[in-house]
Amino acid sequence: MKYVIGIDIGTSAVKSVLVSEEGQVVCEHAESYPLHRPNPGWSEQHPEDWAERTIVSLRKLMEKSQADPSDVEGISFSGQMHGLVLVDAEGKVLRPAILWNDTRTTPQCRQIEQKLGGKLLDIARNRALEGFTLPKILWVQEHEPEILSQASLFLLPKDYVRYRLTGDFAMDYSDAAGTLLLDVAEKAWSADIAGAFDLPLSLCPKLVESSDLTGTLLPEVAEAAGLLPATKVFAGGADNACGAIGAGILGEGKTMCSIGTSGVVLSYESRKDVNPQGKMHFFNHGEENAFYVMGVTLAAGHSLSWFKQTFAKESSFDELLKGIEDIPAGSGGLLFTPYISGERTPHPDADIRGSFIGMDSGHALKHFARAVLEGITFSLRESIGIIRGSGKEITEVTAIGGGAQNETWLQMQADILNADILKLESEQGPAMGAAMLAAYGCGWFPSLEACAKKFIRPAEVFSPNPEQVKQYDGLFAVYQDVYGQTKELNQRLAAYRK
């Protein structure tokens, strides 16, 4: 039996999965590491923690599975996007990594906008947001110039881990697209963007495809991990790109909806000339010469978790959602907007806040619970609407994450998005996408699409109910009005937030 391993470098833990030639997850293991917040709004991790826990995760994976190391042909990676790792010429980390959810870089974002104007969207295809990598580099340039002067390269999280395992420096296109330094369409580092901020292009690592071979395991790493030095290591991709691969989003019109802490709507795109003008993200896919558009709801699953923790702390999620199927669409005229952490798509607004509108004394806990699910799904529909507005037809959406766990919510997604919702038999998310990149890189399949046909199996389809679709269309129009009606109120309330 031959195997590949997919490794997902997440924000809270590294997850490793051992996958067979049949696409079966034979074994999995996760190892956590700490998150550091030395100042308000800061979010950092030590890159060496990722590397050390990855090696431990691999060793425990091999011990638990009892797989023969000689049967493991390849390894690849998925990683949290945007995090800044600066290394010197010897590969030594110069400071803790600044993560995707660090918000210290607002002044640097304004600086980027002022210097580049519309050129940023033309080249990088994305707005200057605090989460991206370039603003973090500029923050170091301003506040820690002695650190930047020592830097030989900047890397992203998975790329540092892969360097520690192989000794090879590289970055794939799907992750590089989240730095704001890549010419996304031309697949090259942008001299115009780097030059505008006096950054040498030599700071940028070599670019590779996600399925490219980037070396084999260093002997000491192989021994510590319980693997062979000859094990092939492939570049891997950004977590969202790998999530798309793991969900089979590998052809025109293929779209997925992922609901975790945040919510992501992602759609495959073959055209490199698409420019959503900052309304949505536009990134390189993990598949060669392909792209994807992506919208983000900042507080998707987080809205439901917050609601449960605040109003039904002692209940399980199943108990909280029990009976919502008996509440009619529209929750009895109760509407929720999931802006409890600000919003990203289509409103990049850090000040907007959530709301319940339409409350009356007849509403019970299950009305509120259903309204939360409806509000989250309305927010995701705004991203679907932008994609459809670009001329793309979306008739089927693959659901992954927490939003795929409740059948009432899956039917709700079908009715609100007016598309068939596909639930997968076994969902491993980005780690599976990383394993598929390794399987394709090893030559098991002629394409990632062929790999998906073998590895990914649909379990159930939820189709839209025409009557419910009509009901939700009317309610969605009301939902869309809430942002504009409450924006000024939330700006005025900002002064009272502690």
BANU-222503 format. One record per residue (C-alpha): x negated, y negated, z; residue in three letters. Coordinates in pm, whole numbers, padded with zeros to 5 digits, always signed. Layout:
// BANU-222503
XYZALA ...
END
This chain:
// BANU-222503
+00000+00000+00000MET -00133-00343-00097LYS -00061-00661+00099TYR -00099-01037+00093VAL -00086-01280+00383ILE +00092-01614+00390GLY -00021-01866+00653ILE +00193-02169+00743ASP +00012-02445+00935ILE +00307-02614+01107GLY +00323-02905+01351THR +00377-02687+01658SER +00235-02350+01553ALA +00064-02146+01284VAL +00267-01857+01146LYS +00117-01564+00955SER +00318-01308+00757VAL +00197-00980+00608LEU +00391-00907+00287VAL +00393-00587+00083SER +00401-00547-00296GLU +00779-00505-00268GLU +00815-00846-00103GLY +00893-00698+00239GLN +00765-00883+00545VAL +00586-00600+00725VAL +00467-00806+01022CYS +00449-01166+01141GLU +00279-01351+01423HIS +00275-01712+01545ALA +00029-01900+01764GLU +00109-02243+01907SER -00120-02542+01964TYR -00072-02875+02141PRO +00045-03209+02003LEU -00112-03522+02150HIS +00053-03864+02184ARG -00220-04090+02329PRO -00018-04407+02260ASN +00350-04483+02180PRO +00422-04389+01818GLY +00095-04195+01781TRP +00091-03825+01693SER -00238-03637+01671GLU -00381-03287+01677GLN -00731-03142+01689HIS -00804-02971+01355PRO -01018-02711+01526GLU -00707-02596+01716ASP -00545-02512+01380TRP -00850-02315+01268ALA -00899-02125+01593GLU -00532-02032+01632ARG -00515-01927+01265THR -00798-01679+01317ILE -00629-01549+01635VAL -00298-01521+01447SER -00463-01319+01170LEU -00632-01086+01416ARG -00309-01021+01607LYS -00120-00975+01280LEU -00365-00705+01176MET -00358-00540+01520GLU +00024-00535+01535LYS +00070-00412+01179SER -00211-00152+01189GLN -00267-00233+00821ALA -00596-00126+00668ASP -00805-00443+00606PRO -00908-00304+00267SER -00541-00315+00160ASP -00512-00693+00219VAL -00599-00841-00119GLU -00535-01210-00071GLY -00446-01497+00161ILE -00289-01834+00088SER -00158-02130+00282PHE +00130-02365+00340SER +00067-02675+00549GLY +00226-02974+00713GLN +00186-03264+00471MET +00012-03602+00495HIS -00202-03543+00808GLY -00539-03717+00787LEU -00855-03514+00863VAL -01185-03698+00817LEU -01505-03491+00794VAL -01870-03583+00751ASP -02113-03432+00498ALA -02157-03122+00718GLU -01783-03068+00748GLY -01769-03191+01109LYS -01439-03350+01212VAL -01489-03717+01299LEU -01167-03789+01492ARG -00837-03617+01579PRO -00602-03570+01283ALA -00332-03835+01244ILE -00010-03646+01165LEU +00286-03696+00931TRP +00511-03810+01219ASN +00272-04080+01343ASP +00427-04427+01306THR +00137-04662+01385ARG +00077-04762+01021THR +00364-05003+00943THR +00124-05299+00885PRO -00083-05087+00646GLN +00231-04994+00450CYS +00313-05363+00404ARG -00048-05420+00295GLN -00017-05148+00030ILE +00309-05296-00102GLU +00161-05646-00121GLN -00153-05538-00303LYS -00004-05287-00546LEU +00355-05401-00597GLY +00534-05191-00861GLY +00208-05018-00959LYS +00241-04790-00655LEU +00568-04637-00778LEU +00436-04615-01133ASP +00127-04418-01025ILE +00201-04243-00695ALA +00580-04223-00758ARG +00652-04275-00387ASN +00702-04565-00148ARG +00445-04663+00111ALA +00583-04491+00419LEU +00415-04448+00758GLU +00401-04071+00718GLY +00177-04076+00408PHE -00202-04042+00415THR -00328-04362+00254LEU -00181-04586+00527PRO -00361-04370+00784LYS -00694-04412+00602ILE -00640-04788+00597LEU -00562-04785+00970TRP -00896-04614+01036VAL -01065-04859+00798GLN -00930-05150+01003GLU -00951-05014+01357HIS -01233-04757+01343GLU -01461-04870+01057PRO -01758-04685+01206GLU -01563-04359+01171ILE -01469-04419+00807LEU -01829-04513+00726SER -01937-04164+00839GLN -01666-03985+00641ALA -01770-03778+00342SER -01419-03646+00260LEU -01061-03667+00376PHE -00864-03344+00395LEU -00510-03238+00476LEU -00433-02985+00752PRO -00424-02661+00552LYS -00729-02772+00352ASP -00935-02807+00668TYR -00827-02461+00785VAL -00912-02312+00445ARG -01254-02483+00459TYR -01317-02328+00801ARG -01226-01985+00665LEU -01420-02007+00337THR -01664-02299+00348GLY -01492-02450+00040ASP -01361-02807+00018PHE -01056-02856-00209ALA -00701-02992-00217MET -00413-02873-00433ASP -00190-03107-00633TYR +00129-03051-00432SER -00037-03169-00111ASP -00242-03442-00282ALA +00084-03589-00413ALA +00173-03682-00053GLY -00136-03898-00001THR -00037-04201-00218LEU -00380-04171-00382LEU -00283-03929-00660LEU -00166-04021-01007ASP +00115-03767-00985VAL +00193-03740-01357ALA -00168-03728-01472GLU -00284-03499-01184LYS -00592-03707-01102ALA -00707-03929-00818TRP -00617-04290-00893SER -00918-04520-00926ALA -00676-04816-00934ASP -00522-04735-00596ILE -00850-04639-00427ALA -01029-04942-00571GLY -00763-05183-00447ALA -00866-05093-00092PHE -01241-05050-00145ASP -01219-04674-00099LEU -01472-04467-00297PRO -01322-04185-00505LEU -01593-03964-00356SER -01380-03962-00038LEU -01125-03749-00227CYS -01187-03373-00251PRO -01180-03176-00575LYS -00831-03096-00703LEU -00710-02743-00773VAL -00389-02557-00854GLU -00202-02398-00562SER -00270-02049-00698SER -00640-02109-00771ASP -00899-01886-00606LEU -01103-02102-00365THR -01339-01838-00227GLY -01348-01544+00011THR -01366-01521+00388LEU -01689-01616+00562LEU -01838-01299+00721PRO -01805-01426+01079GLU -01443-01535+01017VAL -01355-01201+00856ALA -01493-01014+01156GLU -01302-01233+01405ALA -00979-01202+01203ALA -00997-00826+01151GLY -01025-00862+00773LEU -01291-00798+00509LEU -01527-01070+00378PRO -01415-00982+00024ALA -01055-01094+00098THR -00958-01350-00166LYS -00840-01692-00045VAL -00616-01909-00265PHE -00560-02283-00236ALA -00198-02288-00118GLY +00040-02582-00112GLY +00234-02842+00082ALA +00499-02698+00314ASP +00787-02830+00105ASN +00636-02698-00218ALA +00579-02358-00057CYS +00930-02365+00090GLY +01059-02419-00263ALA +00856-02124-00394ILE +00976-01907-00106GLY +01337-01997-00190ALA +01292-01928-00563GLY +01313-02292-00676ILE +01114-02219-00990LEU +01322-02335-01286GLY +01516-02629-01423GLU +01825-02706-01216GLY +01711-02489-00924LYS +01781-02674-00599THR +01750-02596-00230MET +01888-02744+00087CYS +01673-02687+00395SER +01810-02785+00734ILE +01562-02785+01018GLY +01486-03074+01252THR +01505-03287+00939SER +01702-03201+00628GLY +01552-03166+00281VAL +01720-03151-00058VAL +01465-03044-00319LEU +01516-02989-00691SER +01278-02848-00952TYR +01173-03092-01222GLU +00979-03014-01539SER +00963-03375-01665ARG +00660-03575-01553LYS +00808-03907-01662ASP +01079-03908-01393VAL +01045-04211-01166ASN +01314-04229-00896PRO +01183-04575-00799GLN +01142-04482-00436GLY +01499-04362-00388LYS +01362-04009-00347MET +01017-03852-00324HIS +00857-03720-00644PHE +00579-03466-00593PHE +00381-03204-00783ASN +00519-02852-00737HIS +00311-02551-00631GLY +00383-02408-00977GLU +00142-02535-01239GLU +00256-02841-01440ASN +00588-02869-01257ALA +00728-03125-01014PHE +01013-03168-00769TYR +01230-03451-00644VAL +01313-03452-00277MET +01544-03641-00045GLY +01509-03637+00333VAL +01761-03672+00614THR +01548-03752+00918LEU +01787-03612+01181ALA +01969-03314+01030ALA +01937-03019+01268GLY +01810-03269+01525HIS +02153-03435+01524SER +02317-03104+01617LEU +02050-03028+01880SER +02091-03376+02030TRP +02469-03338+02038PHE +02448-03000+02211LYS +02186-03116+02462GLN +02387-03428+02546THR +02744-03302+02550PHE +02729-02921+02583ALA +02397-02846+02748LYS +02506-02517+02903GLU +02655-02381+02579SER +02477-02179+02312SER +02497-02304+01954PHE +02742-02023+01877ASP +02963-02132+02166GLU +02939-02496+02062LEU +03053-02417+01706LEU +03321-02165+01803LYS +03657-02274+01666GLY +03531-02538+01422ILE +03670-02327+01137GLU +04018-02404+01273ASP +03964-02782+01249ILE +04071-02922+00909PRO +03818-03086+00677ALA +03759-03438+00800GLY +03767-03344+01169SER +04096-03519+01227GLY +03972-03853+01100GLY +03648-03844+01299LEU +03328-03936+01111LEU +02965-03904+01222PHE +02659-04064+01063THR +02332-03883+01147PRO +02111-04192+01170TYR +02000-04121+01527ILE +01630-04140+01427SER +01670-04400+01152GLY +01702-04273+00796GLU +01490-04192+00491ARG +01715-04111+00189THR +01875-04312+00041PRO +01820-04574+00314HIS +01455-04602+00425PRO +01560-04789+00738ASP +01395-04744+01078ALA +01653-04965+01256ASP +01978-04800+01148ILE +02140-04582+01416ARG +02410-04315+01419GLY +02776-04353+01500SER +03102-04173+01564PHE +03386-04358+01395ILE +03758-04287+01423GLY +03767-04143+01777MET +04102-04107+01949ASP +04233-03928+02256SER +04338-03626+02051GLY +03981-03533+01960HIS +03819-03247+02153ALA +03462-03119+02163LEU +03510-02897+01855LYS +03628-03200+01650HIS +03304-03377+01739PHE +03097-03065+01665ALA +03254-03027+01322ARG +03213-03398+01252ALA +02839-03369+01327VAL +02803-03088+01072LEU +03005-03283+00816GLU +02797-03598+00870GLY +02469-03412+00825ILE +02601-03256+00504THR +02729-03592+00373PHE +02378-03730+00419SER +02237-03441+00216LEU +02501-03502-00052ARG +02357-03851-00102GLU +02032-03690-00216SER +02223-03445-00439ILE +02405-03744-00590GLY +02080-03919-00682ILE +01951-03603-00851ILE +02276-03559-01044ARG +02259-03926-01139GLY +01929-03858-01317SER +02115-03630-01559GLY +02049-03299-01385LYS +02335-03051-01344GLU +02345-02882-01004ILE +02590-02595-00975THR +02402-02377-00723GLU +02205-02466-00411VAL +01995-02222-00207THR +02045-02281+00166ALA +01760-02213+00408ILE +01684-02305+00768GLY +01936-02360+01046GLY +02207-02468+00803GLY +02210-02115+00659ALA +02293-01948+00990GLN +02662-02041+01030ASN +02917-01927+00769GLU +03157-02216+00837THR +02875-02460+00777TRP +02773-02279+00458LEU +03129-02307+00324GLN +03131-02672+00429MET +02812-02728+00227GLN +02976-02566-00077ALA +03280-02794-00045ASP +03091-03118+00026ILE +02815-03061-00234LEU +03064-02908-00483ASN +02825-02627-00570ALA +02782-02257-00502ASP +02571-02211-00188ILE +02334-01916-00201LEU +02221-01749+00122LYS +01910-01529+00105LEU +01877-01179+00246GLU +01550-01252+00424SER +01419-01602+00467GLU +01061-01675+00569GLN +01036-02027+00430GLY +00695-02179+00351PRO +00501-01876+00480ALA +00670-01661+00216MET +00588-01919-00050GLY +00223-01903+00056ALA +00230-01523+00034ALA +00381-01547-00315MET +00098-01780-00423LEU -00149-01516-00303ALA +00041-01236-00481ALA +00045-01436-00806TYR -00320-01536-00762GLY -00414-01170-00714CYS -00254-01089-01049GLY +00038-00886-00914TRP +00279-01082-01135PHE +00249-01275-01463PRO +00423-01579-01309SER +00561-01713-00982LEU +00909-01675-01128GLU +00847-01302-01184ALA +00722-01277-00827CYS +01040-01450-00701ALA +01259-01196-00882LYS +01085-00919-00686LYS +01039-01091-00350PHE +01360-01296-00308ILE +01699-01129-00273ARG +02034-01312-00253PRO +02266-01197+00027ALA +02588-01398-00018GLU +02739-01680-00223VAL +02979-01942-00087PHE +03184-02111-00361SER +03357-02450-00333PRO +03729-02467-00259ASN +03884-02721-00502PRO +04128-02858-00242GLU +03852-02904+00014GLN +03627-03062-00249VAL +03893-03326-00316LYS +03942-03391+00056GLN +03570-03433+00111TYR +03526-03657-00194ASP +03760-03909-00030GLY +03590-03885+00307LEU +03244-03915+00150PHE +03342-04254+00004ALA +03421-04370+00358VAL +03091-04225+00485TYR +02896-04420+00224GLN +03053-04746+00345ASP +02938-04695+00705VAL +02572-04781+00644TYR +02646-05123+00496GLY +02914-05197+00758GLN +02687-05111+01053THR +02342-05227+00936LYS +02367-05578+01078GLU +02526-05452+01400LEU +02236-05212+01453ASN +01981-05484+01386GLN +02147-05696+01656ARG +02159-05401+01896LEU +01787-05329+01845ALA +01699-05598+02101ALA +01879-05396+02371TYR +01701-05067+02311ARG +01465-04964+02587LYS 
END
